[in-house]
Amino acid sequence: MERIYASYWLETGDDPARAAEVIAGEQSSGTFVALATETPELKERSGARVERINILGHSKEPSLPGGMRSERYTQCELELSWPLENTGASLPNLMSTIAGNLFELRQVSGLRLTGLKLPKAFADAYPGPAFGIEGTRRLTGVERGPLIGTIIKPSIGLSVEETVQQVRELVAGGIDFIKDDELQADGGRCPFDERVRAVMRVINEHAERTGKKVMMAFNLTGDLDEMRRRHDLIVAEGGTCAMAVLNSIGLVGLRELRRHAQVPIHAHRAGWGYLTRSPQLGWDYAPWQQLWRLAGADHMHVNGLSNKFSEPDESVVAAARSVLAPVIEGADMVSTMPVFSSGQTGLQAADTYAAIGCADLIHTAGGGIFGHPQGVSAGVEALREAWVAAMEGVPLAQHAKGNKALQAALGFWK
Amino acid sequence: MERIYASYWLETGDDPARAAEVIAGEQSSGTFVALATETPELKERSGARVERINILGHSKEPSLPGGMRSERYTQCELELSWPLENTGASLPNLMSTIAGNLFELRQVSGLRLTGLKLPKAFADAYPGPAFGIEGTRRLTGVERGPLIGTIIKPSIGLSVEETVQQVRELVAGGIDFIKDDELQADGGRCPFDERVRAVMRVINEHAERTGKKVMMAFNLTGDLDEMRRRHDLIVAEGGTCAMAVLNSIGLVGLRELRRHAQVPIHAHRAGWGYLTRSPQLGWDYAPWQQLWRLAGADHMHVNGLSNKFSEPDESVVAAARSVLAPVIEGADMVSTMPVFSSGQTGLQAADTYAAIGCADLIHTAGGGIFGHPQGVSAGVEALREAWVAAMEGVPLAQHAKGNKALQAALGFWK
């Protein structure tokens, strides 16, 4: 029978093998007391299995409070598996199973979901992204290299007209991709409908004149009817992307948006910090992004190298690689495009390219573009040229000798 | 202008006032660099405001890694406010604002959302529960005291016929409320449709014979169409409750289920541990439950006193009180019913009653009912009588003198 495999980093004050059995039991057929009705046959058929425990180390103190008292706490890698039959190929029920009540167990003084291996049935049940890397390239006309992108700033507070001014400058500057901030959805200062209509006029005019259609990710996050209606407006106005905040709408929200959507879904991870910032609790990005990709995310945020947040580069690289890896081994599913952001300039291009081995990504920069002394157009060109250098393996300073915009950018990027 | 208020526990290696401004900026009109477009007028209108900082203490080491290095870290209470105009009365956009990118900031070495005060506009925009305490009492015929409830165990692995056997015993024993486990939705061993049909036959027969309709919370967690279809089956078969796992379906999922539902929604919090188990990160229950109540949760889980998990009693009490408090001060909204579970017996009745000041709750027990030497019927009676004693202020041992079932229960409850 097909099984679901999830791996965890576990810390326990109990014997690790016993703690693992308790976790497996809690998340399948066991409970706190032995039940006569949990027969060996039932357990064999429906019980979660402890597949692997690797001891990593010990400590005197528990990482998280509230668990059982102990002389010592053991850290280990744990792998559990469940029969697919328990949940069926259902993402919401998968979620309840791999990330349900287990984090609160007394045997647990630290627990983090680090990996997930799903049977192909999930790829049959869920559509994955409709556009992904290829579709996004097709819609933007960017055949190779990253999409050069940016975010409208200030995040919130601009009027529609002020937003349009910024878009006009960016579009004229040759940008490929623009996004709303995750805080900007349908506030009173910059209502969604007006914003879409006014911004798309600028983008459409530019497209008619030049043949280049800039992709704007309008943040349509909201209740379901609102999202559907806003999506339809985007499409009616000729827009090519819809953005939604995953933690704010949930798996059902994304799944329904995907069913309805005729444009790529730009998936924002705002709130990710509360799921991941404690190293001893919560989620690694790898298993988390799998659920959202299956549900239909075309673009997924992975932060950026040398970012302004607290996430170390190795975590960013792991996140980006996970987005580019197959969501289910052997399943035929459209590839989601990773989005790099936060404190980004052309200085991160070579390292980013080296770390992930391709340029199938959106690279968004704010100050790295707007700060260019020769203006937005030169800022966009400089970032694009930094990627040309990265992909050709030419040092940035050398490549800059042949490009004035890049040369000037090297003076202010830091 | 109406504002949204959120309070946090914050730890920072920076000057707390500066850190507070960074957080307020990140979640409204600011960004990492000063922008000319963030005018004083714009900031005045759309910026988040630091309302209050209370220093609580200092430490040498940061609680969470990845933030800025510092000689000392300051813990404080922080209150921020936002103009309602930024988000409108939208729960998903509220979520992105109060619990978005702020947890990842370098100025933050610990951040926990502890409180939320919303303007009435949210109560106009969202329906809240349709049934709540009153509706649940009406549907079950339990006029006073708690609903005595239990959970089908093993959580998963029973066949439909084995489930029905358990329900038959419970219904005959006088139980008020039964729920599926959060792991049991539509697995191959116990498909949802078959389970509902078979279980409702037992419940309906009993209701016809005795006039007492037991409320069974069938776990319909799934994709939206599945949930709607399953809900309709519950209603068609005469069922009176639908259960969903909040973290698995998300805000949009619950909101849509509420729009569709003709029976109370039993909201399960599986996964709550990864949101709360680190004291320096994530969510207190009070602000979290507000979002779900507004979206329509009729019953919300709050764990139980002396539970088998890692949550201390004071946290359980705070959670239960928050569910019983008005979701928005002064708004007229149906009251959500708290659900106590995990290692529960009649021994917790008096303390629970004293802690929350009422008996408007569902008290679920497994071993506390099934373990009764005289059978399920005596187990149910004993738990109910323990509550009679609690509500009348009579010591348990004294009340037990007049009730054999309770007397016998005192021998095995511990």
HADDOCK unambig.tbl for C-alpha pairs under 7 A between the chains (distance, minus, plus):
assign (segid A and resid 28 and name CA) (segid B and resid 155 and name CA) 6.29 0.50 0.50
assign (segid A and resid 28 and name CA) (segid B and resid 156 and name CA) 5.86 0.50 0.50
assign (segid A and resid 29 and name CA) (segid B and resid 154 and name CA) 5.01 0.50 0.50
assign (segid A and resid 29 and name CA) (segid B and resid 155 and name CA) 5.30 0.50 0.50
assign (segid A and resid 29 and name CA) (segid B and resid 156 and name CA) 5.13 0.50 0.50
assign (segid A and resid 29 and name CA) (segid B and resid 157 and name CA) 6.21 0.50 0.50
assign (segid A and resid 30 and name CA) (segid B and resid 154 and name CA) 6.11 0.50 0.50
assign (segid A and resid 37 and name CA) (segid B and resid 154 and name CA) 6.94 0.50 0.50
assign (segid A and resid 38 and name CA) (segid B and resid 154 and name CA) 6.14 0.50 0.50
assign (segid A and resid 42 and name CA) (segid B and resid 157 and name CA) 5.67 0.50 0.50
assign (segid A and resid 46 and name CA) (segid B and resid 156 and name CA) 6.74 0.50 0.50
assign (segid A and resid 46 and name CA) (segid B and resid 157 and name CA) 5.08 0.50 0.50
assign (segid A and resid 64 and name CA) (segid B and resid 278 and name CA) 6.00 0.50 0.50
assign (segid A and resid 66 and name CA) (segid B and resid 310 and name CA) 4.61 0.50 0.50
assign (segid A and resid 66 and name CA) (segid B and resid 311 and name CA) 6.19 0.50 0.50
assign (segid A and resid 66 and name CA) (segid B and resid 312 and name CA) 6.97 0.50 0.50
assign (segid A and resid 67 and name CA) (segid B and resid 310 and name CA) 5.14 0.50 0.50
assign (segid A and resid 85 and name CA) (segid B and resid 187 and name CA) 5.43 0.50 0.50
assign (segid A and resid 85 and name CA) (segid B and resid 188 and name CA) 5.02 0.50 0.50
assign (segid A and resid 85 and name CA) (segid B and resid 189 and name CA) 6.98 0.50 0.50
assign (segid A and resid 86 and name CA) (segid B and resid 187 and name CA) 4.64 0.50 0.50
assign (segid A and resid 86 and name CA) (segid B and resid 188 and name CA) 6.51 0.50 0.50
assign (segid A and resid 87 and name CA) (segid B and resid 186 and name CA) 6.61 0.50 0.50
assign (segid A and resid 87 and name CA) (segid B and resid 187 and name CA) 5.02 0.50 0.50
assign (segid A and resid 88 and name CA) (segid B and resid 187 and name CA) 5.65 0.50 0.50
assign (segid A and resid 90 and name CA) (segid B and resid 222 and name CA) 6.49 0.50 0.50
assign (segid A and resid 92 and name CA) (segid B and resid 221 and name CA) 6.64 0.50 0.50
assign (segid A and resid 92 and name CA) (segid B and resid 222 and name CA) 5.45 0.50 0.50
assign (segid A and resid 92 and name CA) (segid B and resid 248 and name CA) 4.52 0.50 0.50
assign (segid A and resid 92 and name CA) (segid B and resid 249 and name CA) 5.87 0.50 0.50
assign (segid A and resid 93 and name CA) (segid B and resid 221 and name CA) 6.63 0.50 0.50
assign (segid A and resid 93 and name CA) (segid B and resid 222 and name CA) 6.45 0.50 0.50
assign (segid A and resid 93 and name CA) (segid B and resid 248 and name CA) 6.82 0.50 0.50
assign (segid A and resid 95 and name CA) (segid B and resid 248 and name CA) 5.61 0.50 0.50
assign (segid A and resid 96 and name CA) (segid B and resid 182 and name CA) 6.87 0.50 0.50
assign (segid A and resid 96 and name CA) (segid B and resid 183 and name CA) 6.45 0.50 0.50
assign (segid A and resid 96 and name CA) (segid B and resid 248 and name CA) 6.13 0.50 0.50
assign (segid A and resid 96 and name CA) (segid B and resid 270 and name CA) 6.20 0.50 0.50
assign (segid A and resid 96 and name CA) (segid B and resid 271 and name CA) 6.88 0.50 0.50
assign (segid A and resid 97 and name CA) (segid B and resid 183 and name CA) 6.15 0.50 0.50
assign (segid A and resid 99 and name CA) (segid B and resid 271 and name CA) 5.53 0.50 0.50
assign (segid A and resid 100 and name CA) (segid B and resid 270 and name CA) 4.47 0.50 0.50
assign (segid A and resid 100 and name CA) (segid B and resid 271 and name CA) 4.07 0.50 0.50
assign (segid A and resid 101 and name CA) (segid B and resid 270 and name CA) 5.03 0.50 0.50
assign (segid A and resid 101 and name CA) (segid B and resid 271 and name CA) 5.45 0.50 0.50
assign (segid A and resid 101 and name CA) (segid B and resid 273 and name CA) 6.65 0.50 0.50
assign (segid A and resid 103 and name CA) (segid B and resid 273 and name CA) 4.87 0.50 0.50
assign (segid A and resid 103 and name CA) (segid B and resid 274 and name CA) 5.98 0.50 0.50
assign (segid A and resid 104 and name CA) (segid B and resid 273 and name CA) 5.03 0.50 0.50
assign (segid A and resid 104 and name CA) (segid B and resid 277 and name CA) 6.91 0.50 0.50
assign (segid A and resid 104 and name CA) (segid B and resid 309 and name CA) 5.59 0.50 0.50
assign (segid A and resid 104 and name CA) (segid B and resid 310 and name CA) 5.58 0.50 0.50
assign (segid A and resid 105 and name CA) (segid B and resid 309 and name CA) 4.87 0.50 0.50
assign (segid A and resid 105 and name CA) (segid B and resid 310 and name CA) 5.80 0.50 0.50
assign (segid A and resid 106 and name CA) (segid B and resid 309 and name CA) 5.31 0.50 0.50
assign (segid A and resid 106 and name CA) (segid B and resid 310 and name CA) 4.81 0.50 0.50
assign (segid A and resid 154 and name CA) (segid B and resid 29 and name CA) 5.01 0.50 0.50
assign (segid A and resid 154 and name CA) (segid B and resid 30 and name CA) 6.12 0.50 0.50
assign (segid A and resid 154 and name CA) (segid B and resid 37 and name CA) 6.93 0.50 0.50
assign (segid A and resid 154 and name CA) (segid B and resid 38 and name CA) 6.15 0.50 0.50
assign (segid A and resid 155 and name CA) (segid B and resid 28 and name CA) 6.28 0.50 0.50
assign (segid A and resid 155 and name CA) (segid B and resid 29 and name CA) 5.28 0.50 0.50
assign (segid A and resid 156 and name CA) (segid B and resid 28 and name CA) 5.87 0.50 0.50
assign (segid A and resid 156 and name CA) (segid B and resid 29 and name CA) 5.13 0.50 0.50
assign (segid A and resid 156 and name CA) (segid B and resid 46 and name CA) 6.75 0.50 0.50
assign (segid A and resid 157 and name CA) (segid B and resid 29 and name CA) 6.20 0.50 0.50
assign (segid A and resid 157 and name CA) (segid B and resid 42 and name CA) 5.68 0.50 0.50
assign (segid A and resid 157 and name CA) (segid B and resid 46 and name CA) 5.07 0.50 0.50
assign (segid A and resid 182 and name CA) (segid B and resid 96 and name CA) 6.87 0.50 0.50
assign (segid A and resid 183 and name CA) (segid B and resid 96 and name CA) 6.45 0.50 0.50
assign (segid A and resid 183 and name CA) (segid B and resid 97 and name CA) 6.14 0.50 0.50
assign (segid A and resid 186 and name CA) (segid B and resid 87 and name CA) 6.62 0.50 0.50
assign (segid A and resid 187 and name CA) (segid B and resid 85 and name CA) 5.41 0.50 0.50
assign (segid A and resid 187 and name CA) (segid B and resid 86 and name CA) 4.64 0.50 0.50
assign (segid A and resid 187 and name CA) (segid B and resid 87 and name CA) 5.02 0.50 0.50
assign (segid A and resid 187 and name CA) (segid B and resid 88 and name CA) 5.62 0.50 0.50
assign (segid A and resid 188 and name CA) (segid B and resid 85 and name CA) 5.01 0.50 0.50
assign (segid A and resid 188 and name CA) (segid B and resid 86 and name CA) 6.51 0.50 0.50
assign (segid A and resid 189 and name CA) (segid B and resid 85 and name CA) 6.97 0.50 0.50
assign (segid A and resid 221 and name CA) (segid B and resid 92 and name CA) 6.65 0.50 0.50
assign (segid A and resid 221 and name CA) (segid B and resid 93 and name CA) 6.66 0.50 0.50
assign (segid A and resid 222 and name CA) (segid B and resid 90 and name CA) 6.50 0.50 0.50
assign (segid A and resid 222 and name CA) (segid B and resid 92 and name CA) 5.46 0.50 0.50
assign (segid A and resid 222 and name CA) (segid B and resid 93 and name CA) 6.47 0.50 0.50
assign (segid A and resid 223 and name CA) (segid B and resid 252 and name CA) 5.82 0.50 0.50
assign (segid A and resid 224 and name CA) (segid B and resid 252 and name CA) 6.24 0.50 0.50
assign (segid A and resid 248 and name CA) (segid B and resid 92 and name CA) 4.52 0.50 0.50
assign (segid A and resid 248 and name CA) (segid B and resid 93 and name CA) 6.82 0.50 0.50
assign (segid A and resid 248 and name CA) (segid B and resid 95 and name CA) 5.61 0.50 0.50
assign (segid A and resid 248 and name CA) (segid B and resid 96 and name CA) 6.13 0.50 0.50
assign (segid A and resid 248 and name CA) (segid B and resid 251 and name CA) 6.72 0.50 0.50
assign (segid A and resid 249 and name CA) (segid B and resid 92 and name CA) 5.87 0.50 0.50
assign (segid A and resid 249 and name CA) (segid B and resid 250 and name CA) 5.77 0.50 0.50
assign (segid A and resid 249 and name CA) (segid B and resid 251 and name CA) 5.42 0.50 0.50
assign (segid A and resid 249 and name CA) (segid B and resid 252 and name CA) 5.16 0.50 0.50
assign (segid A and resid 250 and name CA) (segid B and resid 249 and name CA) 5.76 0.50 0.50
assign (segid A and resid 250 and name CA) (segid B and resid 250 and name CA) 3.70 0.50 0.50
assign (segid A and resid 250 and name CA) (segid B and resid 251 and name CA) 5.97 0.50 0.50
assign (segid A and resid 250 and name CA) (segid B and resid 252 and name CA) 6.37 0.50 0.50
assign (segid A and resid 251 and name CA) (segid B and resid 248 and name CA) 6.71 0.50 0.50
assign (segid A and resid 251 and name CA) (segid B and resid 249 and name CA) 5.43 0.50 0.50
assign (segid A and resid 251 and name CA) (segid B and resid 250 and name CA) 5.98 0.50 0.50
assign (segid A and resid 252 and name CA) (segid B and resid 223 and name CA) 5.82 0.50 0.50
assign (segid A and resid 252 and name CA) (segid B and resid 224 and name CA) 6.24 0.50 0.50
assign (segid A and resid 252 and name CA) (segid B and resid 249 and name CA) 5.16 0.50 0.50
assign (segid A and resid 252 and name CA) (segid B and resid 250 and name CA) 6.38 0.50 0.50
assign (segid A and resid 252 and name CA) (segid B and resid 252 and name CA) 6.43 0.50 0.50
assign (segid A and resid 252 and name CA) (segid B and resid 253 and name CA) 5.06 0.50 0.50
assign (segid A and resid 253 and name CA) (segid B and resid 252 and name CA) 5.06 0.50 0.50
assign (segid A and resid 253 and name CA) (segid B and resid 253 and name CA) 6.17 0.50 0.50
assign (segid A and resid 270 and name CA) (segid B and resid 96 and name CA) 6.20 0.50 0.50
assign (segid A and resid 270 and name CA) (segid B and resid 100 and name CA) 4.46 0.50 0.50
assign (segid A and resid 270 and name CA) (segid B and resid 101 and name CA) 5.04 0.50 0.50
assign (segid A and resid 271 and name CA) (segid B and resid 96 and name CA) 6.88 0.50 0.50
assign (segid A and resid 271 and name CA) (segid B and resid 99 and name CA) 5.54 0.50 0.50
assign (segid A and resid 271 and name CA) (segid B and resid 100 and name CA) 4.05 0.50 0.50
assign (segid A and resid 271 and name CA) (segid B and resid 101 and name CA) 5.43 0.50 0.50
assign (segid A and resid 273 and name CA) (segid B and resid 101 and name CA) 6.63 0.50 0.50
assign (segid A and resid 273 and name CA) (segid B and resid 103 and name CA) 4.86 0.50 0.50
assign (segid A and resid 273 and name CA) (segid B and resid 104 and name CA) 5.02 0.50 0.50
assign (segid A and resid 274 and name CA) (segid B and resid 103 and name CA) 5.98 0.50 0.50
assign (segid A and resid 274 and name CA) (segid B and resid 275 and name CA) 6.74 0.50 0.50
assign (segid A and resid 274 and name CA) (segid B and resid 281 and name CA) 6.23 0.50 0.50
assign (segid A and resid 274 and name CA) (segid B and resid 282 and name CA) 4.84 0.50 0.50
assign (segid A and resid 275 and name CA) (segid B and resid 274 and name CA) 6.73 0.50 0.50
assign (segid A and resid 275 and name CA) (segid B and resid 275 and name CA) 6.55 0.50 0.50
assign (segid A and resid 277 and name CA) (segid B and resid 104 and name CA) 6.91 0.50 0.50
assign (segid A and resid 278 and name CA) (segid B and resid 64 and name CA) 6.00 0.50 0.50
assign (segid A and resid 281 and name CA) (segid B and resid 274 and name CA) 6.21 0.50 0.50
assign (segid A and resid 282 and name CA) (segid B and resid 274 and name CA) 4.82 0.50 0.50
assign (segid A and resid 309 and name CA) (segid B and resid 104 and name CA) 5.58 0.50 0.50
assign (segid A and resid 309 and name CA) (segid B and resid 105 and name CA) 4.85 0.50 0.50
assign (segid A and resid 309 and name CA) (segid B and resid 106 and name CA) 5.32 0.50 0.50
assign (segid A and resid 310 and name CA) (segid B and resid 66 and name CA) 4.64 0.50 0.50
assign (segid A and resid 310 and name CA) (segid B and resid 67 and name CA) 5.16 0.50 0.50
assign (segid A and resid 310 and name CA) (segid B and resid 104 and name CA) 5.56 0.50 0.50
assign (segid A and resid 310 and name CA) (segid B and resid 105 and name CA) 5.77 0.50 0.50
assign (segid A and resid 310 and name CA) (segid B and resid 106 and name CA) 4.81 0.50 0.50
assign (segid A and resid 311 and name CA) (segid B and resid 66 and name CA) 6.20 0.50 0.50
assign (segid A and resid 312 and name CA) (segid B and resid 66 and name CA) 6.97 0.50 0.50
